[in-house]
Amino acid sequence: MTSMAETVEIKEKPVKIKGSMKYVAILAFSAGLAGLLYGYDTVSISGAITYLTAVWNLSASMQGLIISSIMIGGVVGVGVSGFISDRIGRRPVLMIGAICFFVAALWSAVVNDPTSLVWARIIGGLGIGLTSSLSITYITECAPAKYRGTLSSMYQLLTILGIFLTNLINFWIAGIGGIHSSFADSAWRWMLGIGAIPALVLFIALIVMPESPRFLLQKGNRVKGYAILERIGGTDSANQELIEIDASIKENAKGSLKDLFRKPLAHALIIGIFLALFNQWVGQNAISYYGPTIFADIFPGGNTAFLCSTVIGLVELVFTFVGMYFIDRIGRKPLMLSGALGMAVFYLLMGLSMMFNWPGISTLIFACLVIAFFAYSMGPVTWVMISELFPTYMRGRASGICTVFLWGANFLVAEFTPIMFHSMGGGTFIFWAVMDFIAFLGVKFLVPETKGRSLEEIQSFWEK
């Protein structure tokens, strides 16, 4: 184990440095911009699909394929991101993802047939897949334990901000011209093409960001790794973290991917996959992806459907801040339990309101409450915990594997939701209420609390 004397020698000067929360917040925000891409691209299509259906006369199955095609690229992206990042670093892979998304956004804006759009969205999904889990991994490896939940929630916050801005942009574009006007073919191109802007911003931010300190230390770059830890938490904190990280690296020096599938890490993998699946199978994206379609039937005429989606996006943004405030105060598990149960109740009411033709405003209110409960719980907490569960030498690969399941679940929601609406109507939401209750039970009996633990302490938790 590294001694304190050896630790201080790295610095080669006696002056103690204080940590900078401003610095780590900038790092978290910059990496979290990947969430803005995720939020923008997964929801921009919800507005564009209305115009695309009018212009190209799309069937329900083709609508589902266009929307879900991004998840195909996403599954591939997250499937390889962890393996690549554990070899070359977090930052280079994030940069490749930003480039993929930039190209895909511009390509989506100029295609002239559904097949080309599907391919463009697959490339965009590849970019988002490369960045989605790694963004959280990067933040997790930089953030002090005391604030890790809040800072790691930056990804989810920016995801929700992307969703809100997308709904706002869709509402604004819809207000310029009608659905069935000559403007329709231009409207969806703008909705999809604007996504190139956040991709460019992310790439520029990554140019000036450092590599993850834990990755640098794992690869033997002790001077740079220690310097970043010191700038983040100060000299005393950096010394202590270096001792813990060195011990963890030595303990796992001969580790391999097989470790994930045997005790003790198999337990962590099961929990990570459960959280990944139910991040999507609580059903919030049935509203996010198909909100304009749902509310167009309830409030026909004009662009009221886009206004409803914008209101829901605003609710989600506000309650994401609630989650960020409480995640390091009351813990991960209480947030997920209350959120899953709340979603179950209001999805049940939402389904009943549609089945029995209650006033349309009640459906909107219940939808807002479903999203509110998701936004402070299963949304941000899932992403935070997936990156907390695993040791440094395995974190990139393990997070990538879990996120493959997340994207696969996302694909199923996007692909089959329109088919479920067509055959089940309001019963679709009662189905999601049942899934939310299953999520509640899983969190209660399967998921541990990680609030306040260092990443190395969480690793030792599985060995008890």
C-alpha positions as CSV (number, residue, x, y, z in Angstrom):
1,M,0.0,0.0,0.0
2,T,1.2,3.5,-0.8
3,S,2.5,5.4,2.3
4,M,1.7,9.0,3.0
5,A,5.3,9.9,2.4
6,E,5.2,8.4,-1.1
7,T,1.9,10.2,-1.7
8,V,3.3,13.6,-0.8
9,E,6.4,13.0,-2.9
10,I,4.2,13.1,-6.0
11,K,3.4,16.7,-5.3
12,E,7.0,17.6,-4.6
13,K,6.0,20.7,-2.6
14,P,4.9,21.3,1.0
15,V,2.1,23.8,0.2
16,K,-1.4,22.4,0.7
17,I,-3.9,23.1,-1.9
18,K,-7.7,23.5,-1.2
19,G,-10.2,21.7,-3.4
20,S,-12.3,23.6,-5.9
21,M,-16.0,22.7,-6.1
22,K,-16.3,25.2,-8.9
23,Y,-13.8,23.2,-10.9
24,V,-15.5,19.8,-10.3
25,A,-18.9,21.4,-11.1
26,I,-17.5,22.6,-14.4
27,L,-16.2,19.1,-15.2
28,A,-19.6,17.6,-14.2
29,F,-21.5,20.1,-16.4
30,S,-19.2,19.6,-19.4
31,A,-19.5,15.8,-19.3
32,G,-23.2,16.1,-18.5
33,L,-23.7,17.9,-21.8
34,A,-23.9,14.3,-23.3
35,G,-27.2,14.2,-21.5
36,L,-28.4,17.2,-23.4
37,L,-27.7,15.2,-26.6
38,Y,-29.6,12.2,-25.3
39,G,-32.6,14.3,-24.2
40,Y,-32.7,16.3,-27.4
41,D,-32.4,13.5,-29.9
42,T,-34.7,11.0,-28.2
43,V,-37.5,13.6,-27.9
44,S,-37.0,15.8,-31.0
45,I,-38.4,12.9,-33.0
46,S,-41.6,13.0,-30.9
47,G,-42.5,16.3,-32.6
48,A,-41.0,15.5,-36.0
49,I,-42.9,12.2,-36.3
50,T,-46.2,14.1,-36.5
51,Y,-44.9,15.9,-39.6
52,L,-43.2,12.9,-41.0
53,T,-46.4,10.9,-40.8
54,A,-48.2,13.6,-42.7
55,V,-45.5,14.0,-45.3
56,W,-44.6,10.3,-45.8
57,N,-47.9,8.6,-44.8
58,L,-46.1,6.4,-42.2
59,S,-47.7,3.3,-40.8
60,A,-47.7,2.7,-37.0
61,S,-44.9,0.1,-37.3
62,M,-42.8,2.5,-39.4
63,Q,-43.3,5.3,-36.8
64,G,-42.1,2.9,-34.2
65,L,-39.0,1.9,-36.2
66,I,-38.0,5.6,-36.9
67,I,-38.3,6.5,-33.3
68,S,-36.7,3.3,-31.9
69,S,-33.9,3.1,-34.5
70,I,-31.8,5.4,-32.4
71,M,-31.7,2.7,-29.7
72,I,-30.2,0.2,-32.2
73,G,-27.2,2.4,-32.5
74,G,-27.4,3.1,-28.7
75,V,-27.1,-0.6,-27.9
76,V,-24.0,-1.0,-30.1
77,G,-22.5,2.2,-28.7
78,V,-22.9,1.3,-25.0
79,G,-21.9,-2.2,-25.8
80,V,-18.4,-1.2,-26.9
81,S,-18.0,2.1,-25.0
82,G,-16.9,0.5,-21.7
83,F,-14.4,-1.8,-23.3
84,I,-12.8,1.0,-25.3
85,S,-12.8,3.5,-22.5
86,D,-11.1,1.1,-20.1
87,R,-8.3,0.9,-22.7
88,I,-7.9,4.4,-24.1
89,G,-9.8,6.6,-21.5
90,R,-13.2,8.2,-20.9
91,R,-12.5,11.5,-22.7
92,P,-11.5,10.2,-26.2
93,V,-14.6,8.0,-26.4
94,L,-16.9,10.9,-25.4
95,M,-15.3,12.9,-28.2
96,I,-16.0,10.2,-30.7
97,G,-19.6,10.1,-29.5
98,A,-20.0,13.9,-30.0
99,I,-18.8,13.6,-33.5
100,C,-21.2,10.8,-34.4
101,F,-24.1,12.8,-33.1
102,F,-23.1,15.9,-34.9
103,V,-22.9,14.1,-38.2
104,A,-26.2,12.3,-37.6
105,A,-28.1,15.4,-36.8
106,L,-27.1,17.1,-40.0
107,W,-27.7,13.9,-42.0
108,S,-31.2,13.6,-40.5
109,A,-32.1,17.1,-41.6
110,V,-31.4,16.4,-45.3
111,V,-32.7,12.8,-45.9
112,N,-35.6,12.3,-48.3
113,D,-36.9,8.8,-47.4
114,P,-37.7,6.8,-44.2
115,T,-34.9,4.3,-44.7
116,S,-32.2,7.0,-44.8
117,L,-33.6,8.6,-41.7
118,V,-33.5,5.3,-39.9
119,W,-29.8,4.9,-40.8
120,A,-29.0,8.5,-39.7
121,R,-30.7,7.9,-36.4
122,I,-28.8,4.7,-35.9
123,I,-25.5,6.7,-36.2
124,G,-26.9,9.3,-33.8
125,G,-27.8,6.4,-31.4
126,L,-24.2,5.2,-31.7
127,G,-23.0,8.6,-30.6
128,I,-25.4,8.8,-27.7
129,G,-24.6,5.2,-26.7
130,L,-20.9,5.9,-26.6
131,T,-21.5,8.9,-24.3
132,S,-24.5,8.0,-22.1
133,S,-22.9,5.7,-19.6
134,L,-19.4,7.2,-19.9
135,S,-20.5,10.6,-19.0
136,I,-21.8,9.4,-15.7
137,T,-18.7,7.3,-15.2
138,Y,-16.5,10.3,-15.8
139,I,-18.4,12.4,-13.3
140,T,-18.5,9.6,-10.8
141,E,-14.7,9.2,-10.9
142,C,-14.1,13.0,-10.5
143,A,-16.7,13.9,-7.8
144,P,-16.0,13.9,-4.1
145,A,-18.1,11.2,-2.3
146,K,-20.1,13.8,-0.3
147,Y,-21.4,15.4,-3.5
148,R,-21.2,12.5,-5.9
149,G,-24.9,11.9,-6.2
150,T,-25.7,15.6,-6.8
151,L,-22.9,16.0,-9.4
152,S,-23.6,12.7,-11.1
153,S,-27.2,13.8,-11.4
154,M,-26.0,16.6,-13.7
155,Y,-26.3,14.2,-16.6
156,Q,-30.0,13.6,-15.9
157,L,-30.6,17.3,-15.3
158,L,-29.1,18.2,-18.7
159,T,-31.1,15.3,-20.2
160,I,-34.3,16.8,-18.9
161,L,-33.2,20.2,-20.0
162,G,-32.6,18.8,-23.4
163,I,-36.1,17.3,-23.4
164,F,-37.7,20.6,-22.2
165,L,-35.8,22.7,-24.8
166,T,-36.8,20.2,-27.5
167,N,-40.5,20.4,-26.6
168,L,-40.2,24.2,-26.5
169,I,-38.5,24.2,-29.9
170,N,-41.1,21.8,-31.3
171,F,-43.9,24.0,-29.9
172,W,-42.4,27.1,-31.5
173,I,-41.8,25.4,-34.9
174,A,-45.4,24.0,-34.8
175,G,-46.7,27.5,-34.2
176,I,-45.1,28.8,-37.4
177,G,-47.1,26.6,-39.7
178,G,-49.8,24.0,-39.5
179,I,-49.3,20.2,-39.5
180,H,-50.7,19.8,-42.9
181,S,-49.2,23.0,-44.5
182,S,-46.5,23.4,-47.0
183,F,-44.2,24.1,-44.0
184,A,-44.5,20.4,-42.8
185,D,-41.5,19.1,-44.8
186,S,-39.3,21.9,-43.5
187,A,-40.5,21.7,-39.9
188,W,-39.3,18.2,-39.1
189,R,-35.9,18.9,-40.7
190,W,-35.4,21.9,-38.4
191,M,-36.5,19.8,-35.4
192,L,-33.9,17.2,-36.0
193,G,-31.1,19.3,-37.5
194,I,-30.8,21.7,-34.5
195,G,-29.4,18.8,-32.5
196,A,-26.0,19.5,-34.2
197,I,-25.6,22.5,-32.0
198,P,-25.3,20.7,-28.6
199,A,-23.1,18.1,-30.2
200,L,-20.6,20.8,-31.3
201,V,-20.7,22.4,-27.8
202,L,-20.0,19.0,-26.1
203,F,-17.0,18.4,-28.5
204,I,-15.5,21.8,-27.7
205,A,-15.9,21.3,-24.0
206,L,-14.2,17.9,-24.2
207,I,-11.2,19.4,-25.9
208,V,-10.2,21.3,-22.7
209,M,-11.4,18.7,-20.1
210,P,-8.8,16.4,-18.4
211,E,-9.0,12.6,-18.3
212,S,-10.6,10.9,-15.3
213,P,-8.1,10.9,-12.4
214,R,-8.9,7.3,-11.4
215,F,-8.3,6.2,-15.0
216,L,-5.0,8.0,-15.1
217,L,-3.9,6.4,-11.8
218,Q,-5.0,3.0,-13.0
219,K,-2.9,3.4,-16.1
220,G,0.2,4.5,-14.1
221,N,0.0,8.3,-14.8
222,R,0.3,9.2,-11.1
223,V,1.4,12.8,-11.5
224,K,-1.5,13.9,-13.6
225,G,-4.0,11.7,-11.8
226,Y,-2.9,13.1,-8.4
227,A,-2.9,16.7,-9.6
228,I,-6.5,16.4,-10.7
229,L,-7.6,14.8,-7.5
230,E,-5.8,17.6,-5.6
231,R,-7.5,20.3,-7.6
232,I,-10.9,18.7,-7.0
233,G,-10.7,17.9,-3.3
234,G,-7.6,19.5,-2.0
235,T,-4.2,18.0,-0.8
236,D,-5.5,16.1,2.2
237,S,-8.4,14.5,0.3
238,A,-6.1,13.7,-2.6
239,N,-3.6,11.9,-0.3
240,Q,-6.4,9.8,1.3
241,E,-8.0,9.0,-2.1
242,L,-4.7,8.0,-3.6
243,I,-4.1,5.5,-0.8
244,E,-7.5,4.0,-1.3
245,I,-7.3,3.9,-5.1
246,D,-3.8,2.4,-5.1
247,A,-5.0,-0.4,-2.8
248,S,-8.0,-1.0,-5.0
249,I,-5.9,-1.1,-8.2
250,K,-3.4,-3.5,-6.6
251,E,-6.2,-5.8,-5.3
252,N,-7.8,-5.9,-8.8
253,A,-4.6,-5.9,-10.9
254,K,-5.4,-9.4,-12.3
255,G,-9.1,-8.8,-12.6
256,S,-10.9,-9.7,-15.8
257,L,-14.4,-9.4,-17.3
258,K,-15.2,-12.8,-15.9
259,D,-15.2,-11.2,-12.5
260,L,-18.6,-9.6,-13.3
261,F,-20.2,-13.0,-13.6
262,R,-19.1,-14.5,-10.3
263,K,-19.2,-13.5,-6.7
264,P,-19.0,-10.9,-5.4
265,L,-19.4,-8.6,-8.4
266,A,-22.2,-10.7,-9.9
267,H,-24.5,-9.3,-7.2
268,A,-23.6,-5.8,-8.3
269,L,-24.2,-6.7,-11.9
270,I,-27.7,-8.0,-11.2
271,I,-28.6,-4.8,-9.4
272,G,-27.1,-2.7,-12.2
273,I,-29.1,-4.6,-14.9
274,F,-32.3,-4.3,-12.8
275,L,-31.9,-0.6,-12.4
276,A,-31.1,-0.2,-16.1
277,L,-34.2,-2.1,-17.2
278,F,-36.6,-0.3,-14.9
279,N,-35.2,3.1,-15.7
280,Q,-37.1,2.5,-18.9
281,W,-39.8,-0.1,-17.9
282,V,-41.4,2.3,-15.5
283,G,-42.8,3.7,-18.7
284,Q,-42.0,7.4,-18.7
285,N,-40.8,7.4,-22.3
286,A,-44.3,6.3,-23.5
287,I,-45.2,9.9,-22.6
288,S,-41.9,11.5,-23.7
289,Y,-41.8,9.9,-27.1
290,Y,-45.5,9.9,-27.9
291,G,-46.8,12.9,-25.9
292,P,-47.8,15.0,-29.0
293,T,-49.6,12.0,-30.5
294,I,-51.4,11.2,-27.2
295,F,-52.5,14.8,-26.6
296,A,-53.4,15.4,-30.3
297,D,-56.3,12.9,-29.8
298,I,-57.3,14.5,-26.5
299,F,-57.0,18.2,-27.6
300,P,-57.5,18.2,-31.4
301,G,-56.6,21.2,-33.5
302,G,-53.8,23.8,-33.4
303,N,-50.5,23.1,-31.6
304,T,-52.1,22.3,-28.2
305,A,-50.5,18.8,-28.2
306,F,-47.0,20.4,-28.4
307,L,-47.9,22.8,-25.6
308,C,-49.0,19.9,-23.4
309,S,-45.6,18.2,-24.0
310,T,-43.8,21.4,-23.2
311,V,-45.7,21.7,-19.9
312,I,-44.7,18.1,-19.0
313,G,-41.1,18.8,-20.0
314,L,-41.1,21.8,-17.6
315,V,-42.5,19.7,-14.8
316,E,-39.8,17.1,-15.4
317,L,-37.1,19.8,-15.3
318,V,-38.3,21.2,-12.0
319,F,-38.5,17.9,-10.3
320,T,-35.1,16.8,-11.5
321,F,-33.8,19.7,-9.3
322,V,-35.7,18.2,-6.4
323,G,-33.9,14.9,-7.0
324,M,-30.5,16.5,-7.2
325,Y,-31.2,18.3,-3.9
326,F,-32.2,15.2,-1.9
327,I,-30.1,12.4,-3.4
328,D,-27.1,13.1,-1.1
329,R,-29.3,14.2,1.8
330,I,-31.9,11.4,2.2
331,G,-30.3,8.8,-0.1
332,R,-30.8,6.9,-3.3
333,K,-33.2,4.2,-2.1
334,P,-36.0,6.4,-0.5
335,L,-36.2,8.5,-3.7
336,M,-36.6,5.4,-5.9
337,L,-39.2,3.8,-3.6
338,S,-41.4,6.8,-3.4
339,G,-41.0,7.6,-7.1
340,A,-41.9,4.1,-8.3
341,L,-44.9,4.0,-6.1
342,G,-46.1,7.4,-7.1
343,M,-45.7,6.6,-10.8
344,A,-47.8,3.4,-10.3
345,V,-50.7,5.4,-8.7
346,F,-50.8,8.1,-11.3
347,Y,-50.3,5.8,-14.3
348,L,-53.3,3.9,-13.0
349,L,-55.4,7.1,-12.8
350,M,-54.1,8.2,-16.3
351,G,-55.2,4.9,-17.8
352,L,-58.6,5.1,-16.1
353,S,-59.1,8.7,-17.3
354,M,-58.6,7.7,-20.9
355,M,-60.6,4.5,-20.7
356,F,-63.6,6.3,-19.2
357,N,-63.3,9.6,-21.1
358,W,-62.6,11.8,-18.1
359,P,-61.9,15.5,-19.0
360,G,-58.7,15.8,-21.1
361,I,-57.2,18.1,-18.5
362,S,-57.2,15.3,-15.9
363,T,-55.1,13.1,-18.3
364,L,-52.6,16.0,-18.6
365,I,-52.4,16.4,-14.8
366,F,-51.9,12.7,-14.2
367,A,-49.2,12.6,-16.9
368,C,-47.4,15.6,-15.3
369,L,-47.5,13.8,-11.9
370,V,-46.1,10.5,-13.4
371,I,-43.2,12.5,-14.9
372,A,-42.7,14.4,-11.6
373,F,-42.3,11.2,-9.6
374,F,-39.9,9.8,-12.3
375,A,-37.8,13.0,-12.5
376,Y,-36.6,13.0,-8.9
377,S,-36.3,9.2,-8.5
378,M,-35.8,6.5,-11.1
379,G,-34.5,9.0,-13.7
380,P,-31.4,10.5,-12.0
381,V,-30.8,7.8,-9.4
382,T,-30.4,4.9,-11.8
383,W,-27.6,6.7,-13.8
384,V,-25.8,7.6,-10.5
385,M,-25.9,4.1,-9.0
386,I,-24.9,2.2,-12.1
387,S,-21.6,4.0,-12.1
388,E,-21.2,3.7,-8.3
389,L,-21.6,-0.1,-8.1
390,F,-18.4,-1.3,-9.7
391,P,-14.6,-1.1,-9.1
392,T,-12.4,1.3,-11.1
393,Y,-10.8,-1.5,-13.3
394,M,-14.3,-2.7,-14.3
395,R,-16.4,0.4,-14.1
396,G,-16.4,1.4,-17.8
397,R,-17.2,-2.1,-19.0
398,A,-19.7,-2.9,-16.3
399,S,-21.5,0.4,-16.8
400,G,-21.6,-0.2,-20.5
401,I,-23.1,-3.7,-20.1
402,C,-25.8,-2.3,-17.8
403,T,-26.6,0.5,-20.2
404,V,-26.9,-2.0,-23.1
405,F,-29.9,-3.4,-21.1
406,L,-31.2,0.2,-20.6
407,W,-31.0,0.9,-24.3
408,G,-32.6,-2.4,-25.2
409,A,-35.5,-1.7,-22.8
410,N,-35.7,1.8,-24.3
411,F,-36.0,0.2,-27.8
412,L,-38.9,-2.0,-26.7
413,V,-40.7,0.9,-25.2
414,A,-40.3,3.1,-28.3
415,E,-41.0,0.2,-30.8
416,F,-44.1,-1.2,-29.2
417,T,-45.8,1.8,-27.5
418,P,-47.7,2.8,-30.7
419,I,-48.8,-0.8,-31.2
420,M,-50.0,-1.0,-27.5
421,F,-51.9,2.3,-27.9
422,H,-53.6,0.9,-31.0
423,S,-54.7,-2.3,-29.4
424,M,-55.0,-1.4,-25.7
425,G,-55.8,2.3,-25.6
426,G,-55.8,3.6,-22.0
427,G,-54.9,0.1,-20.8
428,T,-51.4,0.8,-21.9
429,F,-50.9,3.1,-18.9
430,I,-52.4,0.5,-16.5
431,F,-49.7,-1.9,-17.9
432,W,-47.1,0.7,-16.9
433,A,-48.6,1.0,-13.5
434,V,-48.1,-2.7,-12.9
435,M,-44.5,-2.4,-14.1
436,D,-43.9,0.5,-11.7
437,F,-45.1,-1.6,-8.7
438,I,-42.7,-4.3,-9.8
439,A,-39.9,-1.7,-9.8
440,F,-41.0,-0.6,-6.3
441,L,-40.6,-4.2,-5.0
442,G,-37.3,-4.7,-6.7
443,V,-35.8,-1.6,-5.2
444,K,-37.1,-2.5,-1.8
445,F,-35.6,-6.0,-1.6
446,L,-32.7,-5.8,-4.0
447,V,-31.0,-2.4,-4.1
448,P,-28.6,-1.2,-1.4
449,E,-28.0,2.3,-0.2
450,T,-24.7,4.0,-1.4
451,K,-25.2,7.5,-0.1
452,G,-22.0,8.9,1.4
453,R,-19.7,6.0,0.6
454,S,-16.5,6.4,-1.4
455,L,-16.2,4.3,-4.6
456,E,-13.7,2.1,-2.9
457,E,-16.0,1.6,0.1
458,I,-18.8,0.6,-2.2
459,Q,-16.4,-1.9,-3.8
460,S,-15.7,-3.5,-0.4
461,F,-19.4,-3.6,0.3
462,W,-19.8,-6.6,-2.1
463,E,-17.0,-8.5,-0.3
464,K,-18.7,-8.6,3.1
